[in-house]
Amino acid sequence: MVRAHERTAQVNLCSQQELVRLDARLNKAYTELLRQSDPEHARDLKLEERRWIKKRDYDCKLDAGTTDNGCMLEQTSSRADELESHLKF
């Protein structure tokens, strides 16, 4: 029988693995968008991304040492979707 703390650890591990996958997707879209951008737009995109990261981290923080994994997954996925929508193929 799986104990509650073991189940929580398993869920957290899966969430972390999914977050790594989504973060890689976001970084790929961000890097490609920077490559496709003129210097002024690239500068603006960098500033926008820094603001987005701070906001995501603030919004998803539950307390000093705890982050809402579901929030991180949702916001990272949404941001990756947004960046991908601006890519030119």
Contacts in CASP RR format, 6 or more apart in sequence:
PFRMAT RR
TARGET T0000
AUTHOR 0000-0000-0000
METHOD contacts of the structure
MODEL  1
MVRAHERTAQVNLCSQQELVRLDARLNKAYTELLRQSDPEHARDLKLEER
RWIKKRDYDCKLDAGTTDNGCMLEQTSSRADELESHLKF
2 10 0 8 1.000
12 69 0 8 1.000
15 69 0 8 1.000
15 70 0 8 1.000
15 72 0 8 1.000
15 73 0 8 1.000
16 69 0 8 1.000
18 73 0 8 1.000
19 69 0 8 1.000
19 72 0 8 1.000
19 73 0 8 1.000
19 76 0 8 1.000
22 73 0 8 1.000
22 76 0 8 1.000
22 77 0 8 1.000
22 80 0 8 1.000
23 76 0 8 1.000
25 80 0 8 1.000
26 76 0 8 1.000
26 79 0 8 1.000
26 80 0 8 1.000
26 83 0 8 1.000
29 80 0 8 1.000
29 83 0 8 1.000
29 84 0 8 1.000
29 87 0 8 1.000
30 45 0 8 1.000
30 49 0 8 1.000
30 83 0 8 1.000
32 87 0 8 1.000
33 45 0 8 1.000
33 83 0 8 1.000
33 86 0 8 1.000
33 87 0 8 1.000
34 42 0 8 1.000
34 45 0 8 1.000
34 46 0 8 1.000
36 87 0 8 1.000
36 88 0 8 1.000
37 45 0 8 1.000
52 79 0 8 1.000
56 72 0 8 1.000
56 75 0 8 1.000
56 76 0 8 1.000
56 79 0 8 1.000
57 67 0 8 1.000
59 71 0 8 1.000
59 75 0 8 1.000
60 67 0 8 1.000
60 68 0 8 1.000
60 70 0 8 1.000
60 71 0 8 1.000
60 72 0 8 1.000
60 75 0 8 1.000
61 67 0 8 1.000
61 68 0 8 1.000
62 68 0 8 1.000
END
